[in-house]
Amino acid sequence: METAAAALPAFVALLLLSPWPLLGSAQGQFSAGGCTFDDGPGACDYHQDLYDDFEWVHVSAQEPHYLPPEMPQGSYMIVDSSDHDPGEKARLQLPTMKENDTHCIDFSYLLYSQKGLNPGTLNILVRVNKGPLANPIWNVTGFTGRDWLRAELAVSTFWPNEYQVIFEAEVSGGRSGYIAIDDIQVLSYPCDKSPHFLRLGDVEVNAGQNATFQCIATGRDAVHNKLWLQRRNGEDIPVAQTKNINHRRFAASFRLQEVTKTDQDLYRCVTQSERGSGVSNFAQLIVREPPRPIAPPQLLGVGPTYLLIQLNANSIIGDGPIILKEVEYRMTSGSWTETHAVNAPTYKLWHLDPDTEYEIRVLLTRPGEGGTGLPGPPLITRTKCAEPMRTPKTLKIAEIQARRIAVDWESLGYNITRCHTFNVTICYHYFRGHNESKADCLDMDPKAPQHVVSHLPPYTNVSLKMILTNPEGRKESEETVIQTDEDVPGPVPVKSLQGTSFENKIFLNWKEPLDPNGIITQYEVSYSSIRSFDPAVPVAGPPQTVSNLWNSTHHVFMHLHPGTTYQFFIRASTVKGFGPATAINVTTNISAPTLPDYEGVDASLNETATTITVLLRPAQAKGAPISAYQIVVEELHPHRTKREAGAMECYQVPVTYQNAMSGGAPYYFAAELPPGNLPEPAPFTVGDNRTYQGFWNPPLAPRKGYNIYFQAMSSVEKETKTQCVRIATKAAATEEPEVIPDPAKQTDRVVKIAGISAGILVFILLLLVVILIVKKRRSYYSYSYYLKLAKKRKDAMGNTRQEMTHMVNAMDRSYADQSTLHAEDPLSITFMDQHNFSPRLPNDPLVPTAVLVPITGRKKCLSWGQQFIFCHILFV
């Protein structure tokens, strides 16, 4: 009671100070929806928003409150912004109103802060038909003072629409102060300070057009009012134009540019001033989609200059009704477009170009500006080709080469080809020698400035013609005959190259190239040596060149080296130059070695009854290394013509002494010497009874005359050349020769026989006389008997032959120093050794008459007459 009594004077004072009339006196003017908040918001059917950030607080005049003393007294709704974060909102919702009449909502408000800071913003929202919250239609922000201020809302809604007013307090960044509202009145007459909008009608436009809303308001002049068009989703559109209709009405225009289906929504007009705000009803923006065919036109027929189509306009996307059908067509490669109105389901497009691709679409139109929809899906098709207009003009030859011809012709435009897909073909044919011919056609690039026919034979008449074809026909030009230019000739045929070799020259012949490619002017042959059998011949010299006229297909190459391989390169030329060369290798024949000139020179160094010692001088190789030296002994026969050494033919067939005796050959090879055994002049004894490379050098018969020949032989790759010269002649002896020992050869023997007793010498002489007498009595038959016996007992006489070999070796030592060439064959044989032994006739002076048994010591043999050789033994 004390509290109530204390509060009463304050409440009375508040009422006395309040500028507004008492609630009781004004209650009769309020309509449903107003509230003085004496009993709180619930008594007036006001509700707190369930989805806001915090709540409005009711301040009652009958109850104490926490507000500062300078705040107004009484009952009202308030928000303390210092208790909340910036941006947080509290909403107080008025009851929904459905009256189909003019309403004016009047209310008191204040925004206060002890420090004069901004406590926040008071927003007025109007929700229509329980739709989404749009942007505020009125708001105030910042410090407004300690006193209440009045504002009014001119809400224009029309049945059956309903609306709801919402007071929203939004905390600012200052977070210091209060936002309060009080004495909300819903009046049933127009507002005095805010204009009322007339009913806003719906706007229907076609998509892509501009939509215009025109808002008309009644009330005082609203020049200083803020006007905008508010979309239900919260977007605000500024006013485009305003004008006063009269002193009581004004109009505002709002324009939406090129609207689409996404712009279709509800819109309302809003005006705002410090005194309050006016808001219209929501009107709908209806955006109609112009019709568009779903399917492309269907092709029914096609020709070179026409297309027959079916529109297929029954199935559409968009809105109707359809008031016009059109066909739009154009070349796909062009920029122009033509449109034809169509009043039938099919249409024929005339006067089209042949072989041209067209794009055809159908257009549909509905009522209203911009009612023509987008073109439907295209039908892309092509007209047929027409036959070419005419035959191409005569070909123009731009360039002629050996193997190609470049051809120019007029540009083949569409006006000639009558088809964009055409072929240009060049056909050619030619004839050549050897029954060779060819005909072919080449597809050319019609856009190229020149057309080249390649891979042609040189120096040949070629017939050319051009053919223009398209799917509807073809045209051919006249033939043009062109001769290709000359070219370098082809190679000389390898199989035609033939070389004939001589020792110092080569005869080479060839044939003309199989592909002369023009007129042959000359042949060029270059040659050089590449290898030689003779290492002394230089082969690294520069090549030499020989030129022949066009009609000369052979040449003799002189002054060449024997036994040398030459490489020849032969090539032919025309006026265009030389062609590729053909190679051939030809080897000259080797020459016989060159022997020193023995004419006028006595090569005989020493002569005995059975031997002759000659001086052998080395030969000079010519084309091939010397393979061997040969000593040939020719027996002088009184009935045989004497051979001239300078013009003689050498002895090519080697004949041994045994074969010569058995076959009656006039000569035999006494020795064959390797070339390494004669690096410089050296003596050689003919008849030294030794064997050289299988040839026996028997002692010469004293009663016979002999020619001694010296041969040098070169042999390589199955080619052998021999050069020979007669170096000595041994005449036959006219009387019995006595064998006089050589004092030089007996020097060592004299030393050894010193001191031998005379008695031994006499004994030996008597013994030899007895042997001589016995041998004389033996006849020829006894000797033959001995030979037969020797043949029958060949195996048993192995020991005998061995003993004879020892004896012969003892005899040959007397000849060991007669020639410096004997070192090659240290083991020599006697007349009866095993090397090709052949029986000799009884009257042969070289036939021995006894078998000598070797005796230890030195022997000395003397020829005695023509029957035997007398040997005596010198004991050491």
Secondary structure, 3 states (H helix, E strand, C coil): CHHHHHHHHHHHHHHHHCCCCCHHHHHHHCCCCCECCCCCHHHHCCEECCCCCCCCEEECCCCCCCCCCCCCCCCEEEEEHHHCCCCCEEEEECCCECCCCCEEEEEEEEEECCCCCCCEEEEEEEEECCCCCCCCCEEEECCCCCCCEEEEEEECCCCCCCEEEEEEEEECCCCCCEEEEEEEEEECCCCCCCCEECCCCCEEEECCCCEEEEEEEECCCCCCCEEEEEECCCCEEECCEEEECCCCEEEEEEEECCCCHHHCCEEEEEEEECCEEEECCCEEEEEECCCEECCCCEEEEECCCCEEEECCCCCEECCCCCCEEEEEEEECCCCCCEEEECCCCEEEECCCCCCCEEEEEEEEECCCCCCECCCCCCEEEECCCCCCCCCCCCCEEEEECCCCEEEECCCCCHHHHCCCCCEEEEEEEEEECCCEEEEEEEEECCCCCCEEECCCCCCCEEEEEEEEEECCEEEECCCEEEECCCCCCCCCCHHHCEEEECCCCEEEECCCCCCCCCCCCEEEEEEEEEEECCCCCCCCCCCEEEEEECCCCEEEECCCCCCEEEEEEEEEEECCEECCCEEEEEECCCCCCECCCCCCCCCEEEECCCCEEEEECCCECCCCCEEEEEEEEEECCCCCCCCCCCCCCCCCCCCCHHHHHHHCCCEEEEEEECHHHCCCCEEEEECCCEEECCEEECCCCCCCCEEEEEEEEEEECCEEEEEEEEEEEECCCCCCCCCCCCCCCCHHHHHHHCCCCHHHHHHHHHHHHHHHHHHHHCCHHHHHHHHHHHHHCCCCCHHHHHHHHHHHHHHHHHHCCCCHHHHHCCCCCCCCCCCCCCCCCCCCCCCCCCCCCCCCCEEEEEEECCCEEEEEEECC
